[in-house]
Amino acid sequence: MNEVISTTGLTKVYGRVLAVNDLSLSVKKGEIFGFLGPNGAGKTTTIRMLLGMVSPTSGRCFVLGKRISAGSTALWNDVGYIVETPHSYPELTVRENLEIVCSLRGIENKSRVEWIMGKLKLNRYACIKARHLSTGNAQRLGIAKALIHRPKVLILDEPANGLDPEGIIEVRELLRGLAKDFGVTILVSSHRLDEISRMATNIAIIHQGRLIKELDAKRLEQELKKSLVIGGKDKAAMASVITKAGYKVKMSREVATDIPLDLRIDDKDALENPEAIVTLLVNAGHPPNLVRIEKEDLEAYFIRTIKEAGGNYYE
C-alpha cells in the first residue's frame, strides 16, 4: 500500500465555525508531509480527525488503509503522535515517564527507553522530574513518547515549539532518518514554512480550513520570486538607462530621507543574463557597485500565497 494517510472532502463544523473545509490530502509511504498554515487554519482539527479524537461533520479519512472514525484508537498501535502540547506525569522523572509509556504499549524491550533518550539527548535529564523540564525539553520528552514504540506513522503538531536552534536541527535530522532508513510516514504541522521546507518532501498549505496549495520541495524553490538587485552612485540615472532598454525597474526610497535605494528588476531575461545589464550600465557611464540575485524569503512567499488565495495571514 503506497498511500498511508488520505482524506476526501474532510469537513468539520463547530457551531457556526467552519474549522476544516472540504479537505482532500494524500500522503505516501516514507514521505515527510508538511502540513502548513497560520495558527487557527484548521491543522490541529484535521490531525484530531485523523487520530479518531473527533468525528468529521462530513468526508472521510484513512490511515494505513483503515477508515477512521471517532474512537478509532486501535490504530494508535502503529501511530505516534503529538497534538498541541505534549503531556507528561509532572511528578515523575523523564525515565519513569518513558517506562510508563512502554508498559502501556506492551513494550518488553527495556533498552528502548535508553535508545530513545539517546536519540533525543534526554540522557542527562533522565532523573529530572518532568515538571522541572524547560519547554524545549518537555517537547523532546513528548516526541520521545511518540517514537518509543517505533510507529509506522508519525503525526506531529508543531513539534519545534520551544526548541532551541540545536534542538530543532536534531529533531529535523531524526525525522529525516526515520523516513529514509525505516520508511516511517510523517505528517508534521507547523506555521513556519522555513522549517518545514528543510525537511518535507511535500507541502500542503491551508488557510481557514481550506487547502490553497499543494506542492513538492522542488516546485517550492521554483515558485519563490527572484529579483536582480543593482546598486550604484546615481541610481536615478541607472534606472533611466535600464528602463530605456525595455526593462521594468523598481526603485524604492528610504522613507525618512527619500534617498533612492537599490534598483530591482524582475524580468526573466535580466535574471538569466545579469551581465547584459552590467554591460548596459558600464557603456552608459554608470558602472554598478552591487549586482546580486535576491530570492523571496519563505515567510514572504507563505503570506503572498495566502493573500493570492483571497485570505489574510493575520486573520
C-alpha positions in Angstrom: 0.0 0.0 0.0 1.6 3.2 -1.1 -1.0 5.7 0.3 -0.7 5.8 4.0 -2.8 8.8 5.0 -5.6 10.2 3.0 -8.6 12.5 3.4 -11.5 13.1 1.0 -13.8 16.1 1.4 -13.0 16.2 5.1 -15.1 18.9 6.8 -15.6 19.8 10.4 -18.1 22.4 11.7 -18.2 23.7 15.3 -21.5 25.6 15.6 -21.1 28.5 13.2 -17.3 27.9 12.7 -16.2 26.0 9.7 -12.9 24.7 11.1 -12.0 22.3 8.2 -13.5 22.8 4.7 -13.6 20.0 2.1 -10.0 19.0 2.7 -8.5 16.3 0.5 -4.9 15.1 1.1 -2.8 12.1 0.1 0.4 11.1 1.9 2.5 8.2 0.6 4.7 5.8 2.5 8.0 7.3 3.6 7.1 10.9 2.9 7.6 13.8 5.3 4.4 15.7 4.6 4.5 19.3 5.7 1.0 20.5 6.8 1.3 24.2 6.8 -0.9 27.1 7.8 -1.3 30.1 10.2 -2.5 29.5 13.7 -6.2 28.7 13.6 -6.0 27.4 10.0 -7.5 24.0 10.9 -4.3 22.0 11.2 -5.0 20.6 14.7 -8.6 19.9 14.0 -7.6 17.8 10.9 -5.0 15.9 13.0 -7.6 15.2 15.7 -9.9 13.7 13.0 -7.0 11.6 11.6 -6.4 10.2 15.1 -10.1 9.4 15.8 -10.2 12.0 18.5 -13.2 13.9 16.9 -15.7 12.9 14.3 -15.8 14.8 10.9 -19.0 16.6 10.1 -18.7 15.1 6.6 -16.0 13.5 4.4 -13.7 10.6 5.1 -10.1 10.0 6.3 -8.0 6.8 6.2 -4.7 5.9 8.0 -2.9 2.7 6.9 -5.9 1.7 4.8 -8.4 1.9 7.6 -11.2 4.4 7.7 -11.0 6.5 10.8 -13.9 7.5 13.0 -14.2 8.8 16.5 -12.8 6.3 18.9 -10.6 4.5 16.4 -7.9 4.0 19.0 -6.7 0.7 17.7 -4.6 2.5 15.0 -2.5 4.1 17.8 -0.5 0.9 18.0 1.0 1.8 14.6 0.9 5.6 15.0 2.9 8.0 17.1 1.6 11.5 17.7 1.8 14.8 19.5 -1.3 17.0 19.4 -0.7 20.6 20.6 1.1 20.5 23.9 2.9 17.2 24.9 1.7 15.9 28.2 3.6 14.0 30.9 3.4 13.0 34.5 4.9 16.0 36.2 6.0 14.4 39.4 7.7 11.5 37.7 11.2 11.6 36.1 11.9 11.5 32.4 12.9 7.9 32.6 9.8 7.0 34.7 7.5 8.7 32.2 9.1 6.7 29.3 8.9 3.5 31.3 5.1 4.0 31.8 4.6 4.5 28.1 6.5 1.3 27.5 4.2 -0.5 29.9 1.1 1.0 28.4 2.2 0.0 24.9 3.3 -3.5 26.0 7.0 -2.9 25.1 9.0 -5.5 26.9 12.4 -4.4 25.5 13.8 -2.4 28.4 16.6 -1.0 26.3 14.0 1.0 24.3 14.0 3.7 27.0 17.7 4.2 26.8 17.6 4.2 23.0 15.0 6.9 22.7 16.6 9.1 25.4 19.9 8.8 23.5 18.2 9.8 20.2 16.6 12.9 21.7 19.5 13.9 24.0 17.5 13.3 27.2 20.0 11.1 29.0 21.2 14.0 31.2 17.6 14.7 32.3 16.7 11.0 32.9 16.4 11.6 36.7 14.8 15.0 36.5 11.1 15.3 37.2 9.1 16.3 34.2 7.7 19.5 35.9 11.2 20.8 36.1 12.0 20.5 32.4 12.3 23.5 30.1 9.7 24.0 27.4 12.1 22.6 24.9 13.0 19.5 26.9 9.3 18.9 27.7 8.8 18.9 23.9 11.6 16.4 23.5 10.0 14.2 26.0 6.7 14.4 24.1 8.5 13.4 20.9 10.2 10.5 22.7 6.9 9.2 23.8 5.5 9.4 20.3 8.5 7.5 18.9 9.3 4.9 21.6 7.1 2.1 20.0 8.7 2.7 16.6 5.5 3.6 14.8 4.8 3.2 11.1 3.2 6.6 11.0 4.2 9.7 12.9 1.8 12.7 13.3 3.3 15.8 15.0 1.6 19.1 15.7 4.1 21.9 15.9 7.0 19.7 17.1 9.6 22.5 17.1 7.7 24.6 19.7 10.0 25.6 22.5 13.1 24.0 21.0 16.3 25.9 20.7 18.1 26.0 17.2 20.2 23.0 18.1 17.1 21.0 19.2 15.3 22.0 16.0 18.1 20.6 13.9 18.3 17.4 15.9 14.6 16.8 15.6 14.7 17.6 11.8 17.6 15.1 11.3 15.8 12.4 13.4 12.6 12.8 11.3 14.6 12.6 8.1 16.3 9.4 9.3 13.1 7.8 10.3 11.6 8.4 6.9 14.7 7.5 4.9 16.0 4.5 6.9 12.8 3.0 8.3 10.1 4.1 5.8 8.2 5.9 8.5 5.5 8.1 7.1 5.4 11.5 8.8 2.8 14.3 8.8 4.2 17.4 10.6 2.1 20.5 11.0 3.6 24.0 11.5 3.0 27.7 10.9 6.7 28.0 9.8 7.4 27.4 6.2 11.2 28.0 6.6 11.4 25.0 9.0 9.0 22.7 7.1 10.9 23.4 3.8 14.1 22.0 5.3 12.6 18.5 5.9 9.4 18.0 4.0 9.2 16.2 0.6 5.7 17.6 0.0 3.9 20.6 1.5 0.2 21.4 1.8 -0.8 25.0 2.7 -4.2 25.5 4.3 -6.0 28.7 5.4 -9.4 28.9 7.2 -9.7 25.2 6.9 -9.3 25.1 3.1 -6.5 23.7 1.0 -5.0 26.5 -1.0 -1.8 24.9 -2.4 0.0 21.6 -2.5 3.5 21.3 -3.9 6.8 19.4 -3.6 10.1 20.9 -2.4 11.4 21.3 -6.0 8.3 23.3 -7.1 8.5 25.5 -3.9 12.0 26.5 -5.0 10.7 27.4 -8.4 7.8 29.5 -7.1 9.9 31.8 -5.0 10.1 35.2 -6.6 13.6 36.4 -7.7 14.9 39.9 -8.3 18.1 41.2 -9.8 19.3 43.9 -7.4 21.5 46.6 -8.8 23.3 49.3 -6.8 25.4 52.3 -7.8 26.2 56.0 -7.3 23.5 57.6 -9.5 20.5 55.2 -9.1 18.1 57.5 -10.8 20.3 57.7 -14.0 20.9 54.0 -13.8 17.1 53.3 -13.6 16.6 55.6 -16.7 19.2 53.7 -18.7 17.7 50.3 -17.8 14.1 51.4 -18.5 15.0 52.8 -21.9 16.5 49.4 -22.7 13.0 47.9 -22.2 13.3 46.5 -18.6 10.9 47.2 -15.8 12.7 48.8 -12.9 11.5 49.1 -9.3 13.2 51.8 -7.2 12.1 52.2 -3.6 13.2 55.1 -1.4 14.3 55.4 2.2 11.2 56.8 4.0 12.9 59.3 6.3 15.4 60.8 3.7 13.7 60.0 0.3 17.1 58.7 -0.8 16.8 56.1 -3.6 17.6 52.5 -2.5 18.9 49.7 -4.7 17.1 49.0 -8.1 15.2 45.8 -8.6 14.4 44.1 -11.9 12.1 41.0 -12.1 12.3 40.4 -15.8 13.2 36.8 -16.7 15.7 37.9 -19.3 17.6 40.1 -16.7 17.6 37.3 -14.2 19.0 34.8 -16.7 21.5 37.4 -18.2 22.6 39.8 -15.5 25.8 40.5 -17.3 23.8 42.2 -20.1 22.5 44.8 -17.5 26.0 45.3 -16.2 27.4 45.9 -19.8 24.5 48.3 -20.5 25.3 50.4 -17.4 29.0 50.4 -17.9 28.6 51.5 -21.5 26.4 54.3 -20.3 29.0 55.5 -17.8 27.1 54.2 -14.7 29.0 51.1 -13.6 27.2 49.3 -10.8 28.9 48.6 -7.4 26.4 45.9 -6.5 24.8 43.1 -8.6 23.1 40.2 -7.0 20.1 37.9 -7.4 17.8 38.0 -4.4 15.3 35.3 -3.7 12.0 35.9 -1.9 12.2 34.7 1.7 9.9 31.8 2.7 7.8 33.8 5.1 7.0 36.4 2.4 6.1 33.5 0.0 3.8 32.0 2.6 2.0 35.3 3.2 1.8 36.0 -0.5 0.3 32.6 -1.2 -2.4 33.1 1.3 -3.2 36.6 0.0 -3.4 35.3 -3.6 -5.9 32.8 -2.5 -8.1 35.6 -1.1 -7.1 35.2 2.5 -5.4 37.3 5.2 -2.5 35.7 7.0 -3.3 37.7 10.2 -7.0 36.7 10.3 
